[in-house]
Amino acid sequence: MILQALFQYYQRSLDEPDSMIAPRGMQHKEIPNVIVLSPEGEFVNLLILRGENGSARKFYVPRERVRSGTKSYEFPNALWDHVGFVLGYSKDDPENAKKQHASFKKLLENLIEGQADVPASVKAVRKFLKKGDYQKVFASPNWEKAIQRVGNFSFQIQGEQELVCQNPWVLSRFQTLCKEKDVRQQICLVSGLLDTPVRTHNKIKQVWGNPQRDRSLVSFNDDAFCSYGKKQSYNSPIGSNAEFAYTTALNTLLAKGSRQRMQVGDASTVFWAKEKHPIEQEILNLFADQGKDSGKDNTEAVRSLISSVKTGVYPPEDDLPFYMLGLSPNAARIAVRFWYEGTVKDFKQKVCDHFLDIEIEHGPKEFEYLSLSNLLKSTAIDNDRDKIQPNLAGEFMQSILKGTPYPRSLLPAVLRRIKAEQAKKSPDGRVYQNVTYPRASLIKGILARNARFYLQKEKEVGVSLDRENINIGYRLGRLFAVLERVQQAALGDINATIRDRFYGAASTNPVTVFPRLMKLKNYYLPKIESKGRVVNLEKEISEILAEVVSFPAHLSLEDQGRFAIGYYHERNDFFKKHDKKEGGEEE
């Protein structure tokens, strides 16, 4: 179904005037280095077609060939390729470059062989390559700049606008030469039409990975995958037209600058509708990656989505099929992390549910709705995207799209980071909060989804402080925040607070910690200068303890999450009271 949806996207894109999809047999490729020849095949100039930011100009060129292994030098591209093929030049492996260049020239001879209508531009390139004197190219002022970074070379005739490889004659001849030989046509599994099946599928590019390299989405690379004597992709015949369509569509969606691509943890995620729809351009606004330097805020986009969903009125085009595909690099081929197939209406509803589930109060300078990246990074060491738990991003996105509970591994991951950072400080001694806004938002969403999905009758945590919530985990989290406040009011800034020393134990085994903290509270209260503040703190403690019969020996994983939310809510309430006090009202 994935390949069929991509095939349909390619067919749809061909009819759109503003589409950047490549025509049949061609590819949108960066060609930063162009060798300009005279009509007689003499070297004229070496052009560098790179912008100031390093990006190279793109051209539609004949599609590149699939090549790998020790004999990859036998598969040159049609009148464009890297410098080893085009000029036989390599600092690291000159012998292999010679073989590459020989194959490049042989392909050109095969293109011309037996043809009476060879274009003059192709003849000029042939003369240049037959002469084999490239010293003028190497002596060009732009040569060192051209080989400083990896990039493709191609040819252009002086006075012409297009590259020689863009000539329709070159494309037609190249396709004829590359057709699978001695293979009978079969029914294509994707299009359902009679077509020549391809032996190997083209590579997919721009899938984020470390290191990043091109990989196949469909491949058979082991004898164990042979079936009835059929090797490689002949096991599941996909015609050349469908193979070109789905790989071109996917590479276009994944291309740099695409508005239909986003990174969710280790999953490069693309999305599209069966027909052109505004949602394709709006999703990046909904899930925009946020950071101090990005300056992106998805608040208005999410508010607009929630408002439209709450009205329950959808335009007719929202019944269109909608697709989302998450891909990650793997050893030999690309791994599909998740696949979503639904309607635009269903997608909007599921995304709206997600943002409402994770909604929680926060500081005035923080984003109102957090991106997937910010949420997931809060589960990793140092908020490093590369350290997010493997597969978690795909599972998280899949649960959003299906409306199911978030992954079971998510809550333990958040709680581990909270406990691990209970005493974390910056190099200059500044205290970091362990129950951060993204972590509290995630925990609140996890608990809200579980309550709805499993039809729990117990009242769940809300957006802000809930004094009516009698859950023991939530109450003890609030109590811990008040006791921390008592210590800070009595002693001011100190090296190790009760959070630094006791948060982990208090949120897991309360009975081992809270009796001691309650005794310390009686020691700290007399040290607070403001008697009104003492009264308010004691009132808050009494209100919390009114529903606490005893300190439990152990809190479940869910109650540890409620402990964190209670702690977070109570701290936020203190800050709001502080703001009111500064505004002239009593604490």
C-alpha positions in Angstrom: 0.0 0.0 0.0 2.9 2.4 0.7 4.3 2.0 -2.8 0.8 2.4 -4.4 0.2 5.6 -2.4 3.6 7.0 -3.6 2.9 5.9 -7.1 -0.4 7.8 -7.0 1.4 10.9 -5.6 3.8 10.8 -8.5 0.9 10.6 -11.0 -0.9 13.5 -9.2 2.2 15.6 -9.1 2.8 15.4 -12.9 -0.4 17.3 -13.5 0.4 20.1 -11.1 2.1 23.1 -12.8 4.1 24.1 -9.7 5.3 20.6 -8.9 9.1 19.9 -8.8 8.6 16.2 -9.6 11.0 14.8 -12.2 9.6 13.7 -15.6 9.8 10.0 -16.5 13.5 8.8 -16.7 14.9 12.0 -15.3 16.1 13.2 -11.9 16.5 16.6 -10.1 20.2 16.6 -9.3 22.7 19.1 -8.1 25.4 19.8 -10.8 27.8 22.3 -9.3 30.5 22.0 -11.9 30.0 22.5 -15.6 32.7 22.0 -18.3 32.0 24.4 -21.1 33.1 23.2 -24.6 33.2 24.8 -28.0 31.1 23.2 -30.8 34.4 21.6 -31.9 34.9 20.0 -28.6 37.6 22.3 -27.2 37.7 23.3 -23.5 36.4 26.8 -23.0 35.7 27.3 -19.3 34.9 25.5 -16.0 31.8 27.0 -14.3 31.1 26.7 -10.6 27.3 26.8 -10.0 27.2 27.1 -6.2 25.6 29.8 -4.1 27.2 31.6 -1.2 25.6 29.1 1.2 27.2 26.2 -0.6 24.1 24.9 -2.3 24.5 23.9 -5.9 22.2 24.6 -8.8 19.9 21.7 -9.7 19.1 20.3 -13.2 16.8 17.7 -14.6 19.3 15.0 -15.8 19.0 11.4 -16.9 18.3 9.3 -13.8 21.4 7.9 -12.0 22.1 4.3 -12.1 22.1 1.9 -9.2 25.6 0.8 -8.4 27.4 -0.8 -5.4 30.2 -3.2 -4.7 33.5 -3.8 -6.3 32.2 -3.4 -9.8 30.4 -0.1 -9.3 32.8 1.5 -11.8 31.0 -0.3 -14.6 27.8 1.9 -14.1 28.4 5.5 -15.2 25.6 8.0 -15.6 24.7 9.5 -18.9 27.1 12.5 -19.6 27.1 13.6 -15.9 28.7 12.1 -12.8 31.4 12.7 -10.2 34.9 13.8 -11.3 36.3 10.2 -11.3 33.9 9.1 -14.1 33.9 12.4 -16.0 37.6 13.2 -16.0 39.3 10.1 -14.5 40.6 12.2 -11.6 41.0 11.0 -8.0 43.6 11.9 -5.3 42.8 8.8 -3.3 42.3 6.0 -5.8 43.6 7.0 -9.3 43.5 3.4 -10.6 39.8 3.1 -9.9 39.2 6.5 -11.4 40.8 5.3 -14.6 38.4 2.4 -14.8 35.4 4.7 -14.0 36.5 7.1 -16.8 36.9 4.2 -19.3 33.3 3.1 -18.5 32.1 6.7 -18.9 33.6 6.9 -22.4 32.3 3.4 -23.3 28.8 4.4 -22.4 29.0 7.4 -24.7 30.2 5.2 -27.5 27.3 2.8 -26.9 24.9 5.8 -27.0 26.3 6.9 -30.4 26.8 3.4 -32.0 24.7 2.9 -35.0 22.8 6.2 -34.7 22.5 8.6 -37.6 20.9 11.4 -35.8 23.5 12.1 -33.1 23.2 15.8 -31.9 26.2 18.1 -32.5 26.5 18.7 -28.7 27.0 15.0 -28.1 29.6 14.8 -30.9 31.5 17.7 -29.3 31.7 15.9 -25.9 32.9 12.8 -27.7 35.7 14.7 -29.4 36.7 16.2 -26.1 36.8 12.8 -24.4 38.6 11.0 -27.3 41.3 13.6 -27.3 41.8 12.9 -23.5 43.8 16.1 -22.9 42.3 17.5 -19.7 45.2 19.7 -18.6 43.4 22.8 -19.5 40.6 21.8 -17.2 43.0 21.1 -14.4 44.8 24.4 -15.0 41.5 26.3 -14.9 41.3 29.0 -12.1 38.1 27.2 -10.8 39.6 23.7 -10.6 40.7 23.7 -7.0 37.4 25.2 -5.9 35.6 22.5 -7.9 37.3 19.6 -6.2 37.3 21.1 -2.7 34.0 19.3 -2.0 32.2 16.3 -3.5 30.1 17.3 -6.4 29.0 16.2 -9.9 30.4 17.4 -13.2 28.6 17.7 -16.6 29.0 19.4 -20.0 27.6 22.4 -21.7 28.2 23.7 -25.2 29.2 27.4 -25.5 26.2 29.6 -26.2 23.6 26.9 -25.2 21.5 27.1 -22.0 20.9 23.5 -21.3 23.4 20.8 -20.3 24.3 18.2 -23.0 22.8 15.4 -20.9 19.5 17.2 -20.9 19.1 16.7 -24.6 16.0 14.5 -25.2 18.1 12.3 -27.6 20.5 11.4 -24.7 17.6 10.5 -22.4 15.9 8.3 -25.0 19.1 6.4 -26.0 20.1 6.0 -22.3 16.7 4.5 -21.4 17.0 2.1 -24.3 20.4 0.9 -23.2 19.4 0.5 -19.6 16.3 -1.6 -20.3 16.4 -5.0 -18.6 17.4 -7.6 -21.2 15.8 -11.0 -21.6 13.1 -10.3 -19.0 9.5 -11.0 -19.9 6.9 -8.4 -19.0 4.7 -9.2 -16.0 1.8 -7.7 -14.1 3.3 -5.0 -11.9 2.3 -5.4 -8.2 1.9 -1.6 -7.8 0.2 -0.4 -11.0 -1.6 -3.6 -12.0 -0.3 -3.1 -15.5 1.9 -5.2 -17.8 5.4 -3.9 -17.5 9.1 -5.0 -17.4 10.1 -5.7 -13.8 13.2 -4.1 -12.5 16.1 -6.2 -11.0 17.2 -3.5 -8.4 15.4 -0.4 -7.2 16.9 3.0 -7.0 18.2 4.4 -3.7 16.3 6.7 -1.4 18.2 9.8 -0.3 18.0 12.4 2.5 16.8 9.9 5.2 18.4 11.3 8.4 21.0 9.0 9.9 24.5 8.9 11.4 26.2 8.4 9.0 23.7 9.4 6.4 23.9 7.5 3.1 21.6 6.4 0.3 19.7 3.2 0.9 16.9 1.2 -0.8 13.4 0.9 0.5 12.9 -2.4 -1.4 15.7 -4.8 -1.9 16.6 -8.5 -1.8 20.2 -8.8 -0.8 20.6 -12.4 0.4 20.2 -15.8 -1.1 17.7 -16.6 1.6 15.3 -14.3 -0.1 15.3 -16.3 -3.3 12.0 -17.8 -4.2 11.3 -20.4 -6.9 14.7 -19.6 -8.4 13.9 -15.9 -8.8 16.6 -13.6 -7.4 16.5 -9.9 -6.3 13.4 -7.9 -7.1 12.1 -10.5 -9.5 10.7 -12.1 -6.4 8.0 -9.4 -6.3 7.8 -7.9 -9.8 7.5 -4.2 -9.8 7.5 -2.6 -13.2 10.0 0.0 -14.3 7.4 2.7 -14.5 6.1 2.1 -11.0 9.6 1.8 -9.6 10.7 5.1 -11.1 7.4 6.7 -9.9 7.6 5.7 -6.2 11.4 6.3 -5.8 11.1 9.7 -7.5 8.0 10.7 -5.4 9.7 9.7 -2.1 13.0 11.4 -3.0 11.0 14.6 -3.9 9.1 14.4 -0.6 12.4 13.9 1.3 14.3 16.6 -0.5 16.0 19.4 1.3 13.6 22.3 1.8 10.5 20.1 1.2 7.4 21.4 3.0 6.1 17.8 3.2 8.9 16.5 5.4 9.8 16.8 9.1 12.2 15.0 11.5 10.6 13.1 14.4 13.4 11.7 16.5 15.2 9.2 14.3 12.3 9.0 11.8 12.3 11.1 8.6 8.6 11.7 8.2 6.8 12.6 5.0 3.1 13.2 4.4 0.7 13.8 1.5 -2.9 13.6 0.5 -4.4 11.7 -2.4 -5.1 15.1 -4.0 -3.6 18.5 -3.3 -4.8 19.8 0.1 -3.8 22.7 2.4 -3.0 20.3 5.2 0.2 19.3 3.3 1.5 22.8 3.9 0.0 23.3 7.4 1.6 20.2 9.1 5.0 21.8 9.5 3.3 24.7 11.3 1.6 22.3 13.7 4.7 20.2 14.5 7.4 22.9 13.9 10.6 22.2 15.7 11.0 24.8 18.4 14.2 26.2 19.9 15.9 29.3 21.1 17.4 29.9 17.6 14.5 28.7 15.4 12.1 31.4 16.4 9.2 29.2 15.4 6.0 29.1 17.3 3.1 26.8 16.3 0.6 28.4 18.7 -1.6 30.0 16.1 -1.6 26.9 13.8 -2.6 24.6 16.7 -5.3 27.1 18.0 -6.8 27.3 14.6 -6.8 23.5 14.3 -8.4 23.0 17.7 -11.0 25.6 17.0 -12.0 24.1 13.6 -12.2 20.6 15.1 -14.4 21.7 18.0 -16.9 23.2 15.6 -17.4 19.8 14.0 -17.8 21.3 10.6 -15.3 19.9 8.0 -15.1 21.0 4.3 -15.8 18.2 1.8 -12.2 17.9 0.8 -11.3 16.7 4.3 -12.7 13.3 3.3 -9.6 12.8 1.1 -7.3 9.9 1.9 -4.2 11.1 3.8 -0.9 9.3 4.3 2.1 9.7 6.7 5.3 7.6 6.4 8.2 7.5 8.9 11.5 6.1 7.7 14.8 5.5 9.5 18.2 4.2 8.2 19.1 0.6 8.8 22.1 -1.6 7.9 21.1 -2.5 4.4 17.8 -0.8 3.6 15.5 1.8 5.0 13.3 0.8 7.9 9.6 1.8 8.0 9.0 3.2 11.5 5.3 3.8 11.0 2.7 4.1 8.2 -0.6 6.0 8.6 -3.5 5.8 6.2 -6.7 7.7 7.0 -8.5 10.8 6.0 -7.6 14.4 6.5 -10.6 14.7 8.9 -9.4 11.8 11.0 -5.9 13.2 11.0 -7.0 16.6 12.2 -9.1 15.0 15.0 -6.2 12.8 16.2 -3.7 15.7 16.2 -6.2 17.9 18.1 -6.6 15.2 20.7 -2.9 15.0 21.1 -2.4 18.7 21.8 -5.3 18.8 24.2 -3.9 15.8 26.1 -0.5 17.3 26.6 -1.8 20.8 27.5 -0.5 22.0 30.9 0.2 25.4 32.4 3.6 26.9 31.8 5.6 30.0 32.1 4.7 33.1 30.1 7.9 32.9 27.9 7.4 29.2 27.0 5.7 27.8 23.9 2.0 27.1 24.4 2.0 23.9 22.4 5.2 21.9 22.3 6.6 20.2 19.2 7.2 16.5 19.0 11.0 17.1 18.9 10.9 19.1 22.2 8.8 16.5 23.9 11.0 13.6 22.8 14.3 15.4 23.6 13.1 15.8 27.2 13.4 12.0 27.6 17.1 12.0 26.5 20.4 12.9 28.2 21.2 16.5 27.8 18.1 17.0 25.6 20.2 15.5 22.8 18.1 14.3 19.8 20.7 11.7 19.0 20.2 10.1 22.4 16.5 9.6 22.2 15.5 6.0 22.8 15.6 4.0 19.5 12.2 3.4 17.9 10.5 5.7 20.5 9.8 8.5 18.0 8.1 6.2 15.5 6.0 4.6 18.2 5.1 8.0 19.7 4.0 9.4 16.3 2.0 6.2 15.6 0.1 6.5 18.9 -0.8 10.1 18.0 -2.1 9.1 14.6 -4.1 6.1 15.9 -5.4 7.8 19.0 -4.0 5.1 21.2 -2.1 5.4 24.5 1.4 6.7 24.2 4.2 4.0 24.1 4.6 2.2 27.4 8.3 3.0 27.5 7.6 6.7 27.4 6.6 7.2 31.1 9.6 5.3 32.5 11.9 7.2 30.2 10.6 10.6 31.5 10.7 9.6 35.1 14.3 8.3 34.8 15.4 11.7 33.4 13.5 13.5 36.2 15.2 11.4 38.9 18.6 11.5 37.2 18.5 15.3 37.1 17.1 16.0 40.5 20.4 17.6 41.6 21.6 18.9 38.2 23.3 22.3 38.1 24.9 24.5 35.5 28.7 25.0 35.5 28.2 28.3 37.3 26.1 26.6 40.0 22.6 27.6 38.7 19.9 25.1 39.6 18.2 23.3 36.8 14.6 22.1 37.2 14.2 18.4 36.8 10.4 18.4 36.3 10.5 20.7 33.2 7.5 21.9 31.2 8.1 19.4 28.4 8.4 16.5 30.9 5.3 17.6 32.8 3.4 18.0 29.5 4.4 14.4 28.4 3.4 12.9 31.7 0.1 14.7 31.7 -0.6 13.5 28.2 0.3 9.9 29.1 -2.0 9.8 32.1 -4.9 11.5 30.2 -4.7 9.0 27.3 -4.5 6.0 29.6 -7.6 7.3 31.6 -9.6 7.7 28.4 -8.5 4.5 26.7 -8.9 2.3 29.7 -12.0 4.0 30.9 -10.6 4.8 34.3 -13.1 6.3 36.8 -10.4 8.0 39.0 -10.1 11.7 38.4 -7.0 12.4 36.3 -4.6 15.3 36.5 -5.6 18.6 34.8 -4.0 21.6 33.2 -3.3 23.4 36.4 -3.3 22.9 40.2 -6.3 20.8 41.3 -7.0 21.0 45.0 -9.8 18.5 44.7 -7.6 15.7 43.4 -7.1 13.3 46.2 -4.7 10.8 44.5 -1.9 10.0 46.9 0.9 10.5 44.3 -0.5 13.9 43.3 -0.9 15.0 46.9 2.6 14.0 47.9 4.1 15.7 44.9 2.4 18.9 46.0 3.6 18.4 49.6 7.1 17.9 48.5 7.0 21.2 46.6 5.7 23.0 49.7 8.4 21.5 51.9 11.0 22.5 49.4 9.6 26.0 49.5 9.7 26.0 53.3 13.4 25.2 53.2 14.2 27.9 50.6 12.3 30.5 52.6 14.2 29.6 55.8 17.7 29.1 54.4 17.8 30.9 51.1 20.0 29.6 48.4 21.9 26.5 49.6 24.2 23.9 47.9 21.8 20.9 48.3 18.1 21.3 48.7 15.7 18.5 49.7 14.9 18.0 46.0 18.6 17.4 45.3 18.8 14.7 48.0 15.3 13.2 48.3 13.2 13.6 45.2 13.9 10.1 43.8 13.2 8.4 47.1 10.2 10.6 47.9 8.5 9.9 44.6 9.2 6.1 44.8 9.1 5.1 48.5 7.4 8.0 50.4 7.4 6.3 53.8 11.2 6.3 53.9 11.5 10.1 53.3 8.4 12.1 54.3 8.5 11.5 58.1 12.0 13.0 58.2 11.0 15.9 55.9 8.1 16.7 58.2 10.4 16.9 61.2 12.8 19.2 59.2 9.8 21.4 58.3 9.3 22.1 62.0 12.9 23.1 62.3 12.7 25.4 59.2 9.4 27.3 59.9 10.7 29.3 62.9 13.6 30.6 60.8 11.3 32.3 58.3 11.1 36.0 59.1 7.6 36.7 57.6 5.0 35.3 60.0 2.3 35.7 57.3 4.3 33.5 55.0 4.6 30.9 57.8 0.9 30.9 58.2 0.3 30.5 54.5 2.7 27.6 54.2 1.2 25.8 57.2 -2.2 26.2 55.8 -1.1 24.8 52.5 0.5 21.8 54.2 -2.6 21.2 56.3 -4.9 21.3 53.2 -2.7 18.7 51.4 -2.4 16.4 54.4 -6.2 16.5 55.0 -6.6 13.7 52.5 -3.4 11.8 53.4 -4.1 9.0 55.9 -0.5 7.6 55.8 2.7 7.7 53.7 2.7 4.7 51.4 5.6 2.3 51.2 5.7 2.4 47.4 4.1 4.4 44.5 3.2 2.8 41.2 4.7 4.1 38.0 1.5 6.0 37.2 1.5 7.6 40.7 5.1 8.5 40.3 4.0 10.4 37.3 1.2 12.1 39.3 3.8 12.9 42.0 5.8 14.8 39.3 2.6 16.7 38.1 1.6 17.6 41.7 5.1 18.9 42.3 5.0 20.9 39.0 1.6 22.3 39.6 2.4 23.4 43.2 5.6 25.1 42.1 3.8 26.9 39.3 1.2 28.1 41.9 3.9 29.5 44.1 5.3 31.5 41.1 1.8 32.9 40.3 1.4 34.0 43.9 4.8 35.7 43.7 3.8 37.5 40.6 0.6 38.7 42.3 2.6 39.9 45.3 4.8 42.0 43.0 1.7 43.4 41.5 0.6 44.8 44.8 -1.7 42.0 46.1 -1.1 40.0 49.2 0.5 36.6 49.0 
